[in-house]
Amino acid sequence: MQALIKDIRYGMRGLLKRPGFSAIAIQTLALGIGANTAVFSIVHAVLLRPLPFPEQEQLVVAWEKDTSTNTPFVELSVAEIRDWQTQNQSFTALAAMPTTIYGFGYVLTGRGEPVELESARVTGRFFSLLGAQAALGRVFDESDDQLNSPNVIVLSDRIWRERFGADTKIVGQTITLSQQPFTVIGVMPASFAFPKGVDLWKPLMAGMSPRSAQNRFVTYLQAIGRLKPGVSLDQAEAELNTIIARVAESHPETQASNRRVVLTPLADHLFGNAKPALWALFVATGLLLLVAAANIANLLLARATSRRRELGVRAALGASRWQLIRQLLSESLVLAVCGGLAGVLLAYWLVELLLAIAPADIPRLEEVRLSGVVLGASLLCTVLTTVIFGLLPALSASRINLNETINEAGTRLTTSRGGNRLRSALVVGEVALTLVLLAGSTLILRSFVNLKQVPLGFAPQNVLSMQLRVTGQKYSKVEARREFFRQLIERVEAQPGVTAAAGVLIRPLEGTVGWDYEFGVEGQSIDDARKNAFSNFETITPHYFRTFGIPIRVGREFDARDNSDNPPVAIVSEGMAIQFFGSPAGAIGKRLKLDPDDAEEPWRLIVGVAGDARYRELQSKRLDLYLPHAQSTPNLNHFAVRTTLGPSHALGLVRREVSALDPQLAVSRIATMEELAAAQLARPRFNAVLLNWLAGLAMLLAALGIFGVMAYAVAERTSELGLRIALGAPPRNIMTLVLRQGIKLAALGVMLGLVGALILTRWLASLLYGVSATDPLTFVVITLLPMMIAILASWLPARRATRVDPLVALRYE
């Protein structure tokens, strides 16, 4: 230990004597370790930290897929989940929850300004299945989840604090939600926020009619279950598929014989769509750290060469090879510790930066911090880096030939052939790692550019949208809801600066939320109609298309004549018209119907064809089907205004008119359509910015590595180059000689990097849009770029080589 302390002290003195070398090495390491630590803090918080549920590996989420229509996600009905609950032997408990909390909100009144609260309707065993307890009061039990049970709710911690002032006496109080009384029976702890964004939980069956509970065609649920110990996912899937087949025989009208259950671990269900991008970023920072380590190794090799006489003298005085290696590794350790500390300080700033630019839909971002686990990982990273960049130079430099070292007294020291090969190998590795990183970042960037160029199908400028649901006893009849929106649109459009206003079931770019609906066109058999892809279903008011700027290709938009007193009509998207009728004009006058199996469902005359619009995500394009609100029953969820006024003025105008019609209603989830369009690009932009930033740093480090090797090679060959010039070699030949060496190293790195890139970029396929993981153009670009950088990095040393003075060079020896 005493010897090690001496070595460390000696190493620190040596580094202080060379502040330029030390500063470059520490900064390089700080970049690699800081970026790695910052990204790992996000990966740890989002993906690696356990969920706040006991024995989470037993928790699974279940839904169905339809193999006949290739529909990957089929929601479940209340009756179907009850079949699963009563007939399964694989689960200790099985509960129901909504596939999305969207659409199940309540307006809270009597507590200040009316506000919409999002709810999750769950079955009685939901909380006990998860092992969750209330912070105040209690959670639901099975007695709360009955058809005739009273209205009770459990509040989230956030809403309890924001809207009820953290009142510890809230349990047992009655509050008014959508003009109905509800009794608060509990408040959940802050750590429980499942499903994400929920404000309150309500028993599923309470207040439901017996007919709704038995209706197998009303599907909006998914199941969550806890597997019995020893039961695998495959076993549970097999049992539930047996139940599905048995139920399909007794209820053939459901057409469930082609359905298969899908079980997903709860953690994968919650974080699955965030995993690929976060792991890709983490791997990218790891590659950057390796490039930084290779650069440091090259610096240490160069420094060790200048110390060969010193090391030779130590060996002549009796120092063993192990003692020399220990000395060199102790210096590497000092560098690594300094680089690690600087990296952690940099990581604090980088975490704040990453959280500022990260998309809000990444789960658990609020839990990201430099925790003890993250700092421990950073320490491990520092130790491994010490071994990676310190051991190879130490092994090379400690290989001392005493005769050669003594004979070199008074002459210039040169690197051994093995040292040169090692430096060159490190540069080749840097180029290869950089090319892999460059391939991924280029593909992600091209994908982002492709997404930005996707036509939205509507004009988002100057459109303000908001959630507005009319609920409660006052609006229990569809006629009352229709009349409310009719009056609201009339009042808002009468205001100066308002071009158009409309209500819609679900606004464009609301995310994965939407209504999928079966349909059949006239002339199709029922079997053919069942094979049609589900349409994106929208109920809209007149002026909807002009509000959102969706063009009508042929025909007309809905107007006042499309009411319940006249024959039902529909508008289809251009894509649907072309697919089923050959052209937009060919669709006009044709008929279609929803739910082709239902003989009572009316045929609807197609009166217009609208341009295709992106309703769910930018990546997916669907068939769109529009029905007039005056001829359909679903509640409208959104209201939008096209206006020349600013967003705040337009919002104030709408709020004033809503309050004038009904002060018990609230608007929420307010956003301009430009903001919603930007939100769709948030994750791709985040991925593209970070990966290209990391790739840029790696290219810079690789360029510095090539420059260092070539500059050192020129310095070593000064006498040889001087002799060549003295013998008449033209400067062009000298430059070519040096450039060839740099290009050779880069070419070897490119070849190795291409192999790695072809393997690893396939992993990015789920993150790409409009470009394949093996896109030829991308691979041509990433091949040429490192070669150009290599030429540039080699040019300065090559230019210096052409200016060698032969007399000075020959005297140098």
DRENVEX-581893 format. One record per residue (C-alpha): x, z negated, y; residue in three letters. Coordinates in steps of 0.2 Angstrom, whole numbers, plus 2048, in hexadecimal, padded with zeros to 3 digits. Last residue first. Layout:
BEGIN
XZYALA ...
END
This chain:
BEGIN
8648B183BGLU 85D8B284DTYR 86C8BD852ARG 8648CC849LEU 8538C9852ALA 85B8C7863VAL 8658D7861LEU 8568E085APRO 84A8DB868ASP 8398D9860VAL 82B8E286AARG 8238EA85CTHR 8208DA853ALA 8178D3862ARG 80A8E1861ARG 8088DD84EALA 8068CA852PRO 7F88D085FLEU 7F08DD853TRP 7EE8D2844SER 7DF8C884BALA 7D78D8851LEU 7DA8E1841ILE 7D38D2837ALA 7C48D1843ILE 7C08E4840MET 7C28E182DMET 7B78D182EPRO 7A98DC837LEU 7AA8EB82CLEU 7A58E381CTHR 7978D9824ILE 7908E982CVAL 7918F381BVAL 7888E4812PHE 77A8E481FTHR 7778F681DLEU 7778F580APRO 7698E880AASP 76C8DD7FBTHR 7618CE800ALA 7548DB805SER 74D8DD816VAL 73C8DD81EGLY 73A8CB81DTYR 7478BF816LEU 7458AC813LEU 73F8AD801SER 74E8B97FDALA 75B8AD803LEU 7618A87F1TRP 7658BB7EEARG 7718B87FCTHR 77C8AE7F1LEU 7818BA7E3ILE 7848CA7EELEU 78D8BF7FBALA 7998B87EEGLY 79E8C97E8VAL 79F8CF7FALEU 7AA8C17FEGLY 7B78C57F1LEU 7B88D77F7MET 7B88D1809VAL 7C68C5806GLY 7D18D27FELEU 7CE8DE80CALA 7D28D0819ALA 7E38CD811LEU 7E78DF810LYS 7E28E2822ILE 7EE8D4828GLY 7FC8DC81DGLN 7F88ED823ARG 7F88E8835LEU 80A8E2834VAL 8118F282CLEU 8068FD838THR 80D8F4847MET 81F8F7841ILE 81B90983DASN 81490C84FARG 822903857PRO 82E911850PRO 83B90C843ALA 84C911849GLY 859907840LEU 8598FA84DALA 8468F984CILE 8478F6839ARG 8548E883CLEU 84A8E0849GLY 83B8E083DLEU 8468D882FGLU 84D8CB83BSER 83C8C6842THR 8348C5831ARG 8308B3831GLU 8288B4843ALA 81E8C383EVAL 8178BA82FALA 8138AB839TYR 8098B5845ALA 8018BE837MET 7FC8AE82EVAL 7F68A683FGLY 7EC8B5844PHE 7E38B6833ILE 7DE8A4834GLY 7D98A5846LEU 7CE8B4841ALA 7C78AA833ALA 7C389B83ELEU 7BA8A784BLEU 7B08AF83CMET 7AB89E836ALA 7A5898847LEU 79B8A8849GLY 7948A6837ALA 78E89483CLEU 78689A84CTRP 77E8A8842ASN 77789C835LEU 770890843LEU 76889D84EVAL 7608A7840ALA 759898836ASN 752891846PHE 74B8A284BARG 7438A483APRO 73B89383BARG 73489584DALA 72E8A784BLEU 71C8A2847GLN 71D895855ALA 7208A3861ALA 7108AB85DALA 70789B85FLEU 70F898870GLU 70A8AA875GLU 6F88A786FMET 6F889887CTHR 6F5887874ALA 6E9879874ILE 6E786F864ARG 6D886686BSER 6C7868874VAL 6BB85A873ALA 6A8858872LEU 69D849876GLN 69C84F889PRO 69085E883ASP 68C86D88ELEU 69486689DALA 6A385F893SER 6A687188CVAL 6A587989DGLU 6B286D8A4ARG 6BD86E896ARG 6BD881897VAL 6C28818A9LEU 6CF8748A7GLY 6D787E899LEU 6D788E8A4ALA 6DF8858B2HIS 6ED87D8A7SER 6F088E89EPRO 6F28978AFGLY 6E48A38B5LEU 6E38B58B1THR 6D88B18A2THR 6D58B5890ARG 6CC8A6889VAL 6CB8A0877ALA 6C189486DPHE 6C488E85BHIS 6BC88584CASN 6AC88F84BLEU 6A088883EASN 69C89382FPRO 68A89982ETHR 68A8AC831SER 67F8B883AGLN 6808B284CALA 6938AE849HIS 6958C1847PRO 6A08C5837LEU 6B18CB836TYR 6BC8D1827LEU 6CE8D2828ASP 6D98D981ALEU 6EA8D081AARG 6FB8D2820LYS 7088C581CSER 7198C1824GLN 7128BE836LEU 7088B082FGLU 6F58AC82DARG 6EB8B7839TYR 6F68C683CARG 6EA8D4843ALA 6E68E583DASP 6DC8EF849GLY 6C98EE849ALA 6BC8F9840VAL 6AA8F8846GLY 6988F9840VAL 69A8F582DILE 6898F1827LEU 6878E181DARG 67F8E080CTRP 6768CF809PRO 67C8C17FDGLU 66D8BE7F2GLU 6758C67E3ALA 6848BB7E4ASP 6928C27D9ASP 6998CD7E7PRO 69D8BE7F2ASP 69D8C6803LEU 6948D7804LYS 6998E880ALEU 6918F8812ARG 696908819LYS 69090E82AGLY 6A190F832ILE 6AF90E824ALA 6B3920824GLY 6B8920836ALA 6C6913832PRO 6CC91E824SER 6CC91F811GLY 6BE91480EPHE 6C5905804PHE 6D7905809GLN 6D590D81AILE 6C790281FALA 6D08F2819MET 6DF8F6823GLY 6D68FA832GLU 6CD8E9832SER 6BB8E782EVAL 6AC8E4839ILE 69C8DD832ALA 6898DF834VAL 6798D682EPRO 6688DE832PRO 6608D6841ASN 6578C6845ASP 6668BB841SER 6708C384FASN 67B8D2852ASP 6718D9861ARG 67B8CE86DALA 68B8D7869ASP 6988DA85CPHE 6A68E785EGLU 6A38F985DARG 6A7908852GLY 6B990F850VAL 6CA907854ARG 6C48F785CILE 6D48F0864PRO 6D98DE862ILE 6DC8D7874GLY 6D88C586FPHE 6CA8C387CTHR 6C58D587AARG 6C38D3867PHE 6B98C3869TYR 6AD8CA876HIS 69E8C586APRO 6A08B685FTHR 6AB8B5850ILE 6AB8B083DTHR 6BB8B5835GLU 6BF8B8823PHE 6D08BD81DASN 6CC8C880ESER 6D08C47FCPHE 6D88D27F3ALA 6CB8DC7E9ASN 6CB8DA7D6LYS 6BB8D17D6ARG 6B38E07DEALA 6B88EB7D0ASP 6AF8E07C3ASP 6A08DF7CEILE 69F8F27CFSER 6A48FA7DFGLN 6989077E7GLY 6958FC7F7GLU 6A48F27FBVAL 6A88E17F3GLY 6AE8D17FBPHE 6B78C17F7GLU 6BC8B5805TYR 6CC8AC80AASP 6C98A1819TRP 6D989C823GLY 6E7890826VAL 6F8896821THR 6FD896833GLY 6F1896842GLU 6F88A7846LEU 6E78AE84BPRO 6D98A284FARG 6CD89B842ILE 6BA89C842LEU 6BA8A4853VAL 6B28A1864GLY 6B38AD873ALA 6B88AF885ALA 6BC8BE890ALA 6C48C38A0THR 6C48B18A9VAL 6CB8B18BAGLY 6BC8AC8C3PRO 6AF8A28B8GLN 6A08AB8B0ALA 6A98AE8A0GLU 6AA89B89EVAL 6978988A0ARG 6928A7895GLU 69F8A2887ILE 699890888LEU 686895887GLN 6888A0878ARG 694893870PHE 687885871PHE 67989186BGLU 68289685CARG 685883857ARG 67387F85AALA 66D88D84FGLU 679888841VAL 66F87783FLYS 67986783ESER 67F869850TYR 67685A857LYS 67A850848GLN 68D85284AGLY 69986084CTHR 69E86D859VAL 6B0871856ARG 6BC877863LEU 6CE87A860GLN 6D788386EMET 6DD894873SER 6E489B884LEU 6E68AE885VAL 6F18B5894ASN 6FD8BE888GLN 6F98BE876PRO 6F48D0874ALA 6EE8D3862PHE 6F48DD853GLY 7038D1852LEU 70F8E084FPRO 71E8DA845VAL 72D8DD850GLN 7328CB851LYS 7318C983ELEU 73D8D883CASN 74A8CF848VAL 7488BF83EPHE 74C8C982ESER 75B8D1836ARG 7618C083BLEU 75E8B982AILE 7678C7822LEU 7768C682ETHR 7778B382CSER 7788B5819GLY 7858C2819ALA 7908BA826LEU 7908AA81CLEU 7968B380DVAL 7A28BD818LEU 7A98AD81FTHR 7AC8A680ELEU 7B68B6808ALA 7C08B6819VAL 7C58A4817GLU 7CA8A6805GLY 7D58B5809VAL 7DD8AB817VAL 7E089D80ALEU 7E78A97FEALA 7F38AF80CSER 7F989E810ARG 7FC89A7FDLEU 8058AA7FAARG 8118A6809ASN 814895802GLY 81889C7F1GLY 8248A87F8ARG 82D899801SER 82B898813THR 83B89B81ETHR 84788F826LEU 852896833ARG 865892831THR 870883835GLY 86C87A825ALA 864887819GLU 87188380BASN 86A87180AILE 859877808THR 85D8847FBGLU 8678777F1ASN 85A86A7F2LEU 84C8757ECASN 83C86C7F2ILE 82A86E7ECARG 8238617F7SER 81D86F803ALA 8128787F7SER 80A8687EFLEU 807861801ALA 800872807PRO 7F48727F8LEU 7EF85F7FALEU 7EB85E80CGLY 7DD86B80FPHE 7D2867800ILE 7D78557FDVAL 7D485080FTHR 7C485A80FTHR 7BE850801LEU 7C184080AVAL 7B984681ATHR 7AA84D810CYS 7A883C807LEU 7A8833819LEU 79B84081ESER 79183C80FALA 792829813GLY 78D82D825LEU 77D83681EVAL 779828812VAL 77C81B820GLY 76F82482BSER 773832838LEU 76183583CARG 753840837VAL 742837834GLU 739840842GLU 73D850839LEU 73284A82AARG 72B85C826PRO 73186C82FILE 722871838ASP 72986D849ALA 73687B849PRO 74887584CALA 74F87885EILE 74F867865ALA 75285F854LEU 76186A851LEU 768865862LEU 76585285FGLU 76E85484FVAL 77C85D856LEU 78084F863TRP 781842856TYR 78A84E84BALA 798850858LEU 79B83E857LEU 79C83F844VAL 7A884E845GLY 7B3845851ALA 7B4836844LEU 7B7843836GLY 7C484D83FGLY 7CE83C843CYS 7CC837831VAL 7D184882AALA 7E0849836LEU 7E6838830VAL 7E283C81ELEU 7ED84C820SER 7FB842826GLU 7F9836817SER 7F884680CLEU 80A84B812LEU 81183A80FGLN 8098397FEARG 80F84A7F9ILE 8218457FELEU 8208357F4GLN 81983E7E5TRP 82884A7E6ARG 83483B7E5SER 83E8367F4ALA 8508337F0GLY 85A8367FFLEU 85B8497FAALA 8488497FAALA 84784280BARG 85484F811VAL 84A85D809GLY 83A857812LEU 843857823GLU 84A86881FARG 83986F819ARG 830868829ARG 82E879832SER 82687F822THR 81B870821ALA 813874832ARG 80F88682CALA 80787F81CLEU 7FE872826LEU 7F687F832LEU 7F188A823ASN 7E987A81BALA 7E087782BILE 7D988982BASN 7D4887819ALA 7CB87781DALA 7C188082BALA 7BC88E81FVAL 7B6880813LEU 7AC877821LEU 7A4888825LEU 79F88B813LEU 797879813GLY 78E87D823THR 78788C81BALA 78288380BVAL 778876816PHE 770884820LEU 76A88D810ALA 76487C809TRP 75A87A818LEU 75388C818ALA 74E88B805PRO 74687A806LYS 73A87B814ALA 72D88480AASN 72E8777FCGLY 72D868807PHE 71C861803LEU 71786A7F3HIS 7298687ECASP 7288557F0ALA 7178547E7LEU 71D85C7D7PRO 71386C7D5THR 70686F7C8LEU 6FD8807C7VAL 6ED8827BDVAL 6E88937B6ARG 6D989D7BAARG 6D28AD7B2ASN 6C48A47A9SER 6BE89C7B9ALA 6B18AA7BDGLN 6A689C7C5THR 6968A37BDGLU 69D8A07ACPRO 69A88D7AEHIS 69A88679CSER 6A7892796GLU 6B18907A6ALA 6B187D7A4VAL 6BA87E793ARG 6C688B79AALA 6CA8807A8ILE 6CC87079DILE 6D8879792THR 6E287F7A2ASN 6E286C7A7LEU 6EA868796GLU 6F7875797ALA 6FC8717A9GLU 6FE85E7A4ALA 709863795GLN 71486F7A0ASP 7168627AELEU 71C8557A1SER 71484579BVAL 720837796GLY 71982B7A2PRO 7078307A8LYS 70683C7B6LEU 7008377C7ARG 6F48447CEGLY 6F084D7DEILE 6E285A7DEALA 6DE8687EAGLN 6CE86A7F4LEU 6C58777FETYR 6B98807F2THR 6A78817F4VAL 6A288D7E5PHE 6A187F7D8ARG 6928767E1ASN 68F8667D8GLN 69585A7E6ALA 68D8667F3SER 67C8647EAARG 67D8517E9PRO 67F8507FCSER 69084A803MET 68F83B80FGLY 69C831805ALA 6A383D7F8MET 6B4840800LEU 6B882F806PRO 6C0830818LYS 6D283081ETRP 6D782F830LEU 6E383883CASP 6EC844830VAL 6FA84E836GLY 70484E826LYS 6F984B816PRO 70083E815PHE 707833823ALA 70B82281BPHE 71B81B823SER 711815833ALA 706809828PRO 6F480E824MET 6E580682DVAL 6D6800824GLY 6C37FD822ILE 6BE806832VAL 6AB808832THR 6A4819837PHE 69581D842PRO 69082F845GLN 690839855GLN 69F843850SER 6A983384DLEU 6A2823854THR 6AC813850ILE 6A6803847THR 6B17F4846GLN 6B57EC835GLY 6C87EE836VAL 6CC7F1849ILE 6D17DF84CLYS 6E47E284CTHR 6E17EE85BASP 6F07FA85CALA 6E980186CGLY 6DB80A864PHE 6DE81C869ARG 6F181D868GLU 6F680E85DARG 6E8810850TRP 6EA823851ILE 6FD82284DARG 6FA81583FASP 6EE820836SER 6DC81A834LEU 6D2817824VAL 6BF81C825ILE 6AE81681FVAL 69D81E81FASN 692815813PRO 69181A801SER 6838257FBASN 68D8337F3LEU 69A8277ECGLN 6AD8267F2ASP 6AD8147F9ASP 6A980C7E8SER 6B88157E1GLU 6C480C7ECASP 6CA8107FEPHE 6D8807807VAL 6D87F680EARG 6D97EC81EGLY 6E97ED828LEU 6FA7F5823ALA 6F07FE815ALA 6F8800804GLN 6FF8107FCALA 7038117E9GLY 7008247EALEU 6F28237DCLEU 6EB8137E5SER 6E981D7F5PHE 6E082C7EEPHE 6D68227E1ARG 6C68237ECGLY 6C68367EFTHR 6CD83E7FFVAL 6C684680EARG 6D484881AALA 6D084682DSER 6D684E83DGLU 6D184584DLEU 6C984E85BGLU 6C984486CVAL 6BB83F878PRO 6C2837887GLU 6C2824886GLY 6BE81B876ARG 6AB81E875GLY 6AE82F86DTHR 6B983485ELEU 6B5846859VAL 6B7849847TYR 6C385683EGLY 6C185E82DPHE 6C6870831GLY 6D886E82FTYR 6DD860824ILE 6E386D817THR 6E286F804THR 6D6860805PRO 6D98517FAMET 6D384D7E8ALA 6D983F7DDALA 6E083E7CBLEU 6E682E7C3ALA 6F08287B4THR 6F183B7B0PHE 6F48457A0SER 6E4840796GLN 6D884B7A0ASN 6C584D79EGLN 6BD8427ABTHR 6C98457BAGLN 6CB8587B6TRP 6B885A7B6ASP 6B68507C6ARG 6C385C7CEILE 6B886B7C9GLU 6A88637D0ALA 6B185F7E1VAL 6B68727E2SER 6C88787E1LEU 6D38847EBGLU 6DB8937E4VAL 6ED8977E9PHE 6F78A57E1PRO 6EA8B27E1THR 6F08C07D5ASN 6DE8C67D4THR 6DC8C47C1SER 6E98B67C0THR 6DF8AB7CBASP 6EA89C7D0LYS 6E588A7CFGLU 6E98797D8TRP 6F286A7D4ALA 6FE85E7DDVAL 70A8537D3VAL 7108417D4LEU 71A83A7C5GLN 72B83D7CEGLU 7258327DDGLN 7278237D3GLU 7218187E1PRO 71C8217F1PHE 725822802PRO 72D8337FDLEU 73F8327F8PRO 74D838804ARG 7548487FELEU 74A856806LEU 745852818VAL 75084481DALA 75F849812HIS 75F85B817VAL 75D85782AILE 76C84B829SER 77585881FPHE 77486482DVAL 77C858839ALA 78985282DTHR 78F864828ASN 78F86983BALA 79A85A83FGLY 7A585C830ILE 7A986E834GLY 7AA86D847LEU 7B485D846ALA 7C0864839LEU 7C5873845THR 7C6867854GLN 7D185B84AILE 7DD869845ALA 7DE871857ILE 7E186085FALA 7EF85B852SER 7F886C854PHE 7F886A867GLY 7FC858867PRO 80C85A85CARG 81584A85FLYS 80584085DLEU 80384884CLEU 815842846GLY 81183184DARG 801830843MET 80A836833GLY 817829835TYR 80A81C836ARG 801823827ILE 81082481DASP 815812821LYS 80380C81CILE 80581580CLEU 81680D809ALA 80E7FC80CGLN 800800800MET 
END
